[in-house]
């Protein structure tokens, strides 16, 4: 128990965060092969009898379904006046920021770059962005040792992403790639703001209300985005999904949205945002592990090295913070 307390504020918080991150990584792994195709052919069949949803339409559908499960606690909080008008406004802003803008930046970035580049720029920069925001807002100090640990974790993410060599990253020298890379950097910054704001606003709003209110607002924003391009986002296609696609959509909605986001927000109430962000480095490790266990992919030395670097970086940050707290 004492060892776990050194890693996080409490074993429960660590478990909640790990569950949330595992589910969010399963989310990324589950998306592409089942429900969507490359953007050049958004409505061709991915296999016999199956249709493909655009990335934004898929996000809108999953979060719309997930929001339904938060309507009762959200409505009860409003009726019982446990949330103010200011709280509701903050939930709307948080939802548009953390779901609508976040996923638009993510999908645009991935489409213009590659999954490997996205892993480095998003996963690698989220802990750095969160740590810098914590320092700028005065909620946490940033020492040289912590900066070194963050860079070590970034090196670990880079190592995992290099399983197929530099050629596998698909780096290009053109305006579209630069735009995609910029979107991915913005994506990491948005996630950092989400963590900071969620932690701050959950001082007066419960995790379930914050998760539900933000998710509902974000879902509505994503729906509005799909309406800007109706030819690429035909909602009638939802009625033509195959059984396995429906199961995949429900998995995304129930496990990767309801369970994962609630677990993440609940963990933020017990764990500093900059400390929690360090565990984001484990997302590519989880992806590689799932690929090895479920898809029979080969475990490369780059993945093993990256995992070790990430683990060491997280331990350094946790130990440094514990020493600072005890001083």
N, C-alpha and C positions, 0 to 999 in steps of 0.2 A: 504493500500500500504506500509506503514512504517513497519508494522509487517512482511510482506513478505520480505522486504529488510533486516530485521534482520536475516531471515532464510537463505537467499542466496544473491549473489551479485545483483540479480535483480529478479523480479517476473517471467520474461520471461525465465531466466536461470533455475529457479526452476521448472517451468512447463515443459521445454524441458527435464530436467533430469528425472523428475517423469514419463513422457511419455516414455522415453527411458527405464527406469527400469521396468515399467509395461509391456512393450512389450517384454523385455528380459525374464521376469518371465513367461509371457504367452508362450513364446518360450519353456521354460523348461517343462511347463505343457502340451504343445501340442505334444511334441516329441513322448513320449513313447507309448501311447495307440493306436495311429493311424498308424504310419509309421514303427515301428520297434518292433522286438521281442527280448527276451533274447538272448544273443550271442550264446548259445548252439544250437539254431535252427534258423540260420539266413535266411534260404530260405523256411521255411515251411509257409503255409498260416496262417495269423493272423485271418482270417475269410474267408468265402466262396468267392473265386474269388479274394482275395487280396494277395499280396506278401509283404515281409518285407525287408527293406533296412538296411544294417548295420549302426551303428552310424556314422562312418567316411564317408561312402558313402552318407548318408543323409546330413551331414554337407557340403560335397563337392557339392552336387546337389543344395542345397538352396543358397549357396554363389556364385556359378557359375551363377545361374539365377539372383540373386541380383546384381551381378557385371555388368550385361548388362545395367542396368539403370544408371550406372556411366560412361559408355564408352564415351559418347558425351562430358560431361564437362571435363573429364580427357584428352581426345584427344585434345580438344580445348586448354586446358592449356599447353599441350606439344607443339602444333603447334605455339601458341602465345608466347612461351618461358617464360611462367609465372612460370614454374618449371624448376629447373636446373638438371643437371645430378646427383648431390649430393642428391637433393630432391627425385628423382626417386629411387635412391639406398636406401635411408632411408625408402621410402614407401614399397619397397620389403622386407627389413628387418623387418619392423613393421608388415607387413602382415603375414610373416612366423612365427613370434613370437606370435602375438596376435590372429591369427586364426588357423594356422596349429598346432603349438605346444600346444596352449591353449586348443583346443578341443580334441587333442589326450590325453593330461593329464587328462582332465575332464572325458572323456568317459572311459579311462582306470581305473581311480580312482573309479568312480561310479560302474563299473562292478566288481571290486575287493572288494568293501566295501558295502555301502548302501546309499540310498538317504538322510537319516537322518544324517549320518556321513558326507556326502558331504556338506550338508547344513551348518553344524557347521564349518568344516574345510575351505571351500571355502568362503561362505558368512561371516562367523565370522572372518576370518583372512584378508580379502581384505582391510577393513579400517585400521587395524593395520599395515599391510604391506605397504600400501600407506603412512600412517603417518610416519612410520620409514624411508621410502625412501625420503620423503619430508624433514625430519630432516637431513638425511645423505647428501643430495644434497644441503642443505642450503636454500631451497625454502620456508621452514616454520619452526617455532619453535614448540617444543613438551613439554608442561608443564605437571606437575603431575596431574592437574585437567583434562586435556585432556586424559591422559593415563587412569585415573579412569573412565572417560566417555566411552572410547573405550572398556574397560573391562566390563562395565555395559551393553553396547550394545551386546557384545559377550555372556554375560549371558542371555540376552533376546533371542538371536538366539538359544542358547542351550535349553531354556525353550520351545520355539515353536517346536523344533525338538523332544522334549520328550513327545509329545502327546500320544504316544503308550507305554510309559515307556522305561526304559533302554533296555528291551528285544527287543523293536521295532527298536533299532539302529542297531542290527545285528553285534555287536562288536565280533570279533574273535581273537584268538591268533595264527596266522599262518603267514607265509612269504607273502602270497598273499595279506592278509589284510594290512600288514605293507607297502607293495609296493603300494597298492592303496591309503593308507593314505598319503604316501610320494608324490604321484602324485597330490593329491588334495591340499596339502600344496604348491607344486610347481605351481599349477594352480592359486592359490590366488596371489602368488608372480608375476606371469606373467601378471595377470590383473593389478596389481599395476604398473608394469613397463609400460604397455600399456597406462594407464592413464597419467603417468608422461611424457612419450615420446611424446604422442599425443599432450598434452598441449604445450610442448616446441616447437615441430615442426610446430604447427599451427600458429606460429608467422610469418612464411613465406609462408605457404601453407594453402589454404582455407579449411574449414571443409569438403566440398563436394569432393574436390580433394583428401584430405587425406583419407577420408572414402572409396572412390572408388578405389584409388591406392592400399591401404592396403588390401581391400577386394578381389580385383582381384588377388593379389599376394598370399593371404591366400588360395583362392579357388584353384589356380594352385598347391599349396603345398599339399592341401588335396586330390586333384585328384591323385597326385604322390603317396601319401600314399595308396590310394585304389589299385594302380597297384602293390604294393608289395605283395598283397594277392588277386589275381584275383578270386580265388574260393569262397571267402567270400564277394567279392564286384563285382557282375556281373552287369555291366551297362545296359545289355539288359533287366534287370528287370524293368527299368524305363518305358519301353513301356507296361508293364503289370499292372501298377498301376490302382487301381479302381478310380472312379470319386471322392469319398470322400478323397482318398489319394492324388490325384492331387490338390484338393482344399486345403488340409492341407499343402502340399509342397509350394504352391503359397503363403499361409498365412505366412509361415515361411520366405519365400524369400522377400515378399513385406513389410509386417508389422514388423516382428521380425528381419529383416536384414537391408533392405533399410531404413525404417523409424526409427527404434530403434537406430541403430548405428550412423546414421547421427545426430539424436537428442542428443545422448550422447556426440558426439564429438563437436557439436555446443555449448552445455552447458559447456563443458570444457574450451571453449574460454572465458567464462564469470565467471567461478567459479573455485576457487583453487582446485587442484586435491584431496588434503587430505580432504577438506570439502565435495566435491562431493561424495567421497568414503563412507562417513558416511551414505548416503542414501541407500547404498547397503544393510544395515542392514534390510531395509524394504522389501527385496525380499521374505523371507519366510512369512512375514505378508501378502503380496499380494497373495502368493500362497494359504495360508489358507483362505483368503477372497474369492478368486475365487472358491475354493473348496466348501465353504459354500453357496455361491450365485448360482453357476452353477451346482454343483453336489449334493447339499443337505447334505454335510458333517456336523457333529456336531461340534460346536465351543467349544473347551475345555478351562478349566481355565488356562492351561499352555499357550495356545495361547494368551489369554487376558493378562496374566502377562507378557509374553514375549514382546507383543506389547507395553505395558506401559513402560517397561524397555528400549526398543529401542527408543521410543519417548523421554524419559527423557534424554538418552545419547546423542541423536542428538541435543536437545535443549541446553544441557550443553556445548557441543563443539561450537555451533554457538554463544552462549552468550559469551563464553571465548574468541573467536576470535574477536568478535565485541568489547569487552572491550580492548583487546590488540591493536586493530587498532585505538581505540580512545585515547589510552594513549599517 
